Amino acid sequence: MPFGAPAGEPLADAADDITKFAGTGSEVERLRGLVAQLMQKTAHDPLTALPTRSVLLEQLEHELARDASDGAQLAVLFVDLDNFKLVNDSLGHGSGDAVLREMANRIVDCIGPEDIASRFGGDEMVILHSRATDHSAEALGNRILAAFAEPIVISGREVVVSASVGIALCKPGMKSAERLLREADTALYAAKDRGRARLEQFNEELHARAEKRMRIESDLRAALRESQLFVEYQPQVRLKDGCVVGVEALVRWRHPEHGIIPPADFIPVAEDCGLIIKIGQQVLRESCRQLAEWSKLMPGRSLAMTVNVSPREITEPNFIAELREVMAATGIDPAALCIEITESVMMSARQEVIRLLDEIRQLGVFIAIDDFGTEHSSLSRLREMPAEVLKIDRSFIDGLSSEPGDTAIVSSILSLAYAMGKHTIAEGVEKREQAAMLLRMGCEVAQGYFFSRPVAAEQIVPMLTKSLWQPRSVLALHSAHSTAGPARRGQRYFIDEFLEHIGAPMGTKVAGPS
């Protein structure tokens, strides 16, 4: 008989629940089986077979309402895979699903008989540890981290996917389910922020940080609406003669209550919530407009503009089109614009990002690797990157002349840049001795407080007509080279050749392949 066909008069009990159908015993059993299957499907995630979010929430509410006289707490653990998107992107979504199934199995192996593990969505899983005593929640979290550290075989390949864990605890009746889950999620965010592949337990410090982050995000949205963000420019100086050959555009935030807020306090928040895309668009447009204005004020004067671009911004589908539009609207020379990408992003860039960078280079715009030297750059990887400029990180400039290791690193970067035909810019120069030593070592351009802090646009024009520092004669510096740190093979030849070309403005290729 087809499902849903009439088969006798239904009989109901006092609660109006259908208990049986007269004369249809086999049909009742079949219907009961179908109902059981439907309940099973709605209660369990079809991919991992873990209980669903609704099942865990119901059980969490039940545990929060229990008698607290036994002294046992309950804990919620948020587990999230680190960089799971890379698995999907590199191996495909089928392999990603296989990873999720295996990770769910490993979590089930770690939990106790009274615990519930649930898939909340995506690669995020939540565990209700209903009888938490002493450090049992932390021990459970560490077991999960250890289980995830073991490689799994997917499509014949070994894959290691680490996880981060956030923990929140309370006694029954003390907090709502929503609050406890929010606290565990806050702890998970802290674990991600502090390096991933670790666990963090919620505390008041994390609560304060989460509240601050929410305030910053809310205020930042208002800042974008009310034009509170503005751009300052830090001069980039040609070390040979002290002339300004470029500027770096740096975003600033003038908060109506708290004054100027450092970028380090709001850029990470903007990255996380996606506002960095709008911020980046504003900075790029304003910087190019300002460069065009300077070009009109001083025709024939070569000046380069470097602008930081977030990895989220550069992978936006419309980024290339917007870049073309900005350059067309302002009429700037593409060779005067340099887009900065951090070394960490460049070295881990997927083929899609490399393709986008190639498109930018084809427009005539230059690419700089920011914070160079702080990551583990592969020479073969560096050779593939369409980057023309290496910006030496300030952490190495700080140790020039006082830390032999830093001096050797800077010297090596300069030799590498020359061999590969790339420009160099040293960041964070704060002392005359550092500038002099960089010049002796063959560095082209530098920026830092020794020359100038970041300033408003109107303060740049007067700087373009003067030298920001007076180096000693090139001959004296050349003769002093032998005492300027560890000797490098080919270094003297490097300086001789470099001094012939250093007059070329940034944006002009010095040597080597494009």
N, C-alpha and C positions, 0 to 999 in steps of 0.2 A: 504493500500500500504506500503511495507517495506520501512524503513528509507534508503534514498540514491537512491531510484529508480527514473528514469527520469519521469518528470511530466509536461512537457511543456517547452517553451523557457524562460529562465530568462531574465528579463528586468533590466537594471542598470541605475543609475543616473550619473551625471557628475563626482561624486567622486568614481564611480565604485562600489558603495554599492548596493547590491541587494535589491531592494525594494519590488518586488513582483514576483510571478510566474503566468504567464497567465493561467487562467482557474483553478487555484488550491487554492482558497481562504482558505479552511479549512486546507490544507497542510501548507500554509504559517503561519497560526496561530499556528499550532502544532510546526513548526520549531522555531517560535519566542519563544514559551514556553520553548522548549529545550535549546535555546540559553540563555534565562533568567535564567534557572536552572543552566547551566554551569557557567555563570557569578557569580551567587550567591555562588556556591561551591568554585570557585577560589578566591572569595573575602572574604570568611568567614572560620574560623577554624572549621573543622568538629566536634571537641570535645566540644569546649566551645561556638561556634556560634559567637565568637568575630571576628571583622575584622582581616585580615591577616596582616603580616608585610608589604607587598607591599602596601596595602591600606593606612596604617598609614604613611609610608614613602612618598607616593605621596601627602597626605594631609599636611604633615609637610613641604615639599618643597613649596607647595602652600602658606602656612601661612608665611613662611620665606620671600617670595617674595611680600607680601602684603604691602600696604601703612602704614608707621609707624607714620603718623602724629597724630593719636588718642592717642599715648602715651602708649597703652597697650602692655605688653610683652606677650611672649608665653613661656610655660613651658613644659618640658618633665619629666615624673615621671617613673622611673624604679621600678617595684615591683617584689620581688622575695621571694618565700616561704622559711622559715627557716627549715632546716633539713627535707625537703620533702622526701628524700630518705628513711628515717626511716618509713614513712607512707607506701611506696611501699613495703619495706622489711618486715614490721610487719603485714600489712593488705592485701597486694596483690595489683597488678597493677589496678585491677578493682576498688578497693576502692580509689586508688590514682587518677584515672580518675574522680571519683565522687567528690573528694575533689576539683579538678581543676574546675569542672563545677560549684560547689557551690561558690568557690572563685571568679570566673568570674562574677557570678550573683551579688555578693556583691560589686564588683568594679563598675559594671554598676549602681547599686543603689546609689553609692557615687558621680558619676560624673555628670556634668551639661549637658544641652541639646547641647551645642556646642563642648563638649569634645568627644574624640574618645579613646576607650580602645581597645588594640590589644594584642593578644597572640603572642609573639615573638618566642617562642619555649620552650619546657620543661615546667617548672613551672615559667617562666619569662614572665611578662606582662608589657606593656608600655602604658602610657596614654599621649595623647596630650591635654594639657590644653591651648586652643588657645587664651583665653582672660584672662591673669593673671594680677591681680591688687593687690597692696599692698602685703598682706600675703596670698592671695587666694590659691596659690600652696601648701604652708605649711599646710593650713587648710584642703585642699583636702587630702594631705598625712596623716594627723592625723585622718581624717574620715576613711580612708582605714585601718589604723592600728587598730582603735577601732572596725571596722567591723570584722576584722580577729581575734580579741581576743575572739569573741564569739564562743563557741563550736558548732560543727555540729555533727549530728548523721549519722554515716556510718556503715551499717551492724549491726545496733542495738547497736553500741558503740559510746560514745561521744568522739570526736577528736578535739583537739585544735591545730591549725597550725598557728604560728605567721608568720609575714612577715617583711621584711626590705624594706625601700623605699629610693631611691636616686633621688634628684631633681636638674635640671639644667634649668636656665632661660636666655633669651636674648630678645632684641628688634629685630623686623624683619629686615633682611638685614645685621645683625651684625655677624652672624656665619653660617656655613654650617650645614646641617642636620647631617652629619657624626660627626662633632665636638660636636654638642649639645648632641647627643646620647652618645658619648664617655664620656662627662662630667657627664651626669646623671649616667652612669655605674660606673664611678669613685666614685661618691657620694654613690652609692649603696654599693660598696666594702667597703667604710669607715664605713657605717652603720653596715655591717656584722662584720667588724673588731673591732668595738667598743661595741659589745655585742649583736647585732641582736635585732629584735623586736623594731626598732626605725627608724627614718628618718634622713638623712643628706642632706644638700644643698651644691652644689658644690661651692668652693671658691678657691682662689689662693693657700692657704695652702694645700688643697687636691691635687691641680694640681702639686705642687712641690713634694708632697709625691708620687704621681703616677709616675712622671718622675724619681724620685729616685729609686722607685721599679723596673721600667723598666730597668734602668741602672744596678742595682744589678743583675737582672735576666740575662741580656746579659753578664755582666762580669763573673757571676758565671758559665755560660756555657763555657766561655773561660777558667776559672779556672779548670774545670774538664778536658778539653782537654789538658791543659798545666801543669797539676800536681801542681797547686798552693796550693791545700789543703794538710794539714799535720795533724798528730795526736800528741797531748801532753798527759801526764799521770799524774793524781793527786794521790798521795799515800793515802791509807786508812790504818789507824793506829789502832792496838789493844791497847785499852786504859790501860789495866792492866800493860803492860810493854813497850809501845811505839814502838813496832816492826811493820814494814810494812807487812801487810798480804794480801793486794790487791791494785789494782790501777783502776782508772776510766779513760777510753779512751775518750778524748775530742777533737773534730775536730776544726781546726784553718784554717784561710785563710790568706795567705800572698799575698796581692794585689800588683802588680808591681808599682802602683802609690800611693796608699793610705796606704801602710804598712799593719799591722795586723788589720783585720776587726773582731770585736767581733761577736761571734755566734748569739747573739740576733738580730744583724742587717741583717743576711742573712739566718738563719735557717727558720724563718717564710715565707720568700719569696720562699725558696726551697720547703717548705711544699706545698705552694699554687700552684706552677707551676710543681710539680712532680719531680723536680731534687733531692729531698731528698732521693729518692730510689737509685740513682746512688751514692750519697754521702754516704749513709748508707752502701752500698755494699763495697765501698772503705775502710771505717773506720773499718768494721768488718774484712775484709781480712787482713788489715795492723795490727790491734790489735792482732789477733790470730797469725799472723806470728811473731810479736814481743814477744808475750808470749812464743811461742815455742823457740825462741832464748834465752830468759832469762832462760828457763828451762834447756837448754843445758849448759849455762854458770854456772848455780848453781844447779846441779842435787841434788834431794832430798829436795830442798827448796820449800815449798808450797807457791804459790802465786795465787791470784784470779784476774780475769779481768772482770770488768763490762763495758758493752757497751750499749749506748742508742739506742733504735730502734723506729723509727717512726711508728705510726699506719698505715700509707700508705705502709710502707715497709713490715710490718709483715703480711699484708693481700695480698701481692703480691703472685700469684699462685706458684711461684718458690722459695719462701723464705726458706721453710724447706729443699728443695733439695740443695739450695746454702749453707745453714748452714752445712748440712752433708758434702758437698764437701770441704768447708773451713776447717772443723775439720779433715777430712781425709787427706787433703793436708798438713796440718801443724802438725798433730799428737798430738795435745794438748789433755789433759785430759778434757772431757766434764764437769766434776764437777768443773773445774777451771774457767769456763766461766759463766757469769751471764748477762742475757739480762734485761735491764731496760725499763719498760713501765710506763708512767705517771699515776698517780692515776685517773685522769679524764677519761682517756681511759679505764682503768681497770674497773672502776665502771659503765661505760656505755657500756661495751663490749657486743656485740651480741654473740649468741651461737657459731657462726662461729669463732670468735676471741678466745673464751674460748677453743674451740676444738684445734685451732692452738697452743695455749699456752700449752695445755696438751701434744700435740705431741712434743713440745720442751722439756718439762720435761721428757718425755719418752726417749729422747736422752741422758738424764743425765745432761743437761744444767739447771742452776738455773734461776729463774725469780724474779726480784725485782720490787716493786712498788715505783716509784720515786715520790718526792714531797708529801710524805704521810702526811696526816693531813690537806691538803688545800682544799679538797673536802668533800662532805657529804657522807662519806663511811657508807654503811649499814653493820652491823656485819654479817648478813646472807649472804650478797653478798661477803664479804671478805672471809668468810669461804669457799665459792665455788671456789674462785680464786686459781689457781695452782701457787701461789707465795710463795717463801721461805724467802724473804728479804723485810723488810720495811725500806725505806730511809726517815728519819725524815727531813722535810723541814727546810731550813735554817731560815725561818721567825720565827720559834719557838725557835731556838737556840739563835738568837739575843737577846731574852728577858729573857734568863735564869738568874736567881738570881735577876733580876731587875723588871721583870713582873711576878707577881704570877700566872696570867692566863696562860702564856706560860710555866712556870715551871710545872703547873698542867697538861697541855696538854702533855708535853713530858713524864712526869711520867706515865700518863695514857697509852700512846702509848707503852711505855716499858713494862708495866704490861700486856697489851693486847698481845704484841708480845710473851712474855714469856708464857702466858697461851695458846697461839695457836701454840707454838713451832717454832717460826720464829726468824730469825736473825734481828738485827737492825744496821743501819749505820746512824750516825748523820752527816748532811751536814752543811757546812758553819761555822765550828768552827774557831774563830779568836782570842780567848783569853784563857789564861791558866785557868782562873776561870771557863770558860765554859767546858773545857775538864775535870777539876777536878770534877765539879758537875755532868757531865754525867757519870763519873766513879762511883761516889757515888750512883747515881740513877740506876746503873746496865746496862748502855749501853755497848754493845760489842765493836763496831768499830766506828771510826769517821774520817772525812776528813775535810780539810779547810786550810786557809792560815796560821793558827797558826802552823801547822805541815809543810806544804809545798804548794807553788803554783803549778799549773800544769807545768810540766817540760818535756824536751826532753827525749827520751828513754834512752840515754846514762847516764843521771843523776840518773836514778832509781837504777841501780846496786849498787853504793856505799851506797845508803840508806838501802839496804837489809841487810847490815852487822852491823847496829847500831840502837839505839833507837832514835826516833825523839822527844821524850820528856821523862822526868824523873818524874813520879808521886810519890807523897808521899807514905809511906808504906800503904799497904792494911788495916792493923789494924787501923791506924790513920783515914783513910777515912771511915772505917766501923763505928768507934765510933762517927765520926762527922755526920753520916747519919741523926740523929734526927734533925739537924738544916738545912738540905739541902732542905727545901721546905715542902709542905704538906705531912703528913704521909698518906700512902696508905695501905690498908689492905693487908697483905701478903708480903709487900715490903721487910722486913728484911729477911724473908725466901727466897725471890727471890734473894737477893744479896748473901746470903750464898751458895745457890745452884749454882748460876751463876758463882761464882768465882771458883767453882770446874771444870767448863766446859770451861771457857773462853780461855784456852790454845788451844782449838781445832781450827784449821785453818778454815777460811771461806770456805764454800763448804762442811763442815761436819755438819750433823744435830745435833743440841743441844738437843732438846726435842720436844715432841709433834708429831702430825700426819704429814705425808708427803703430 
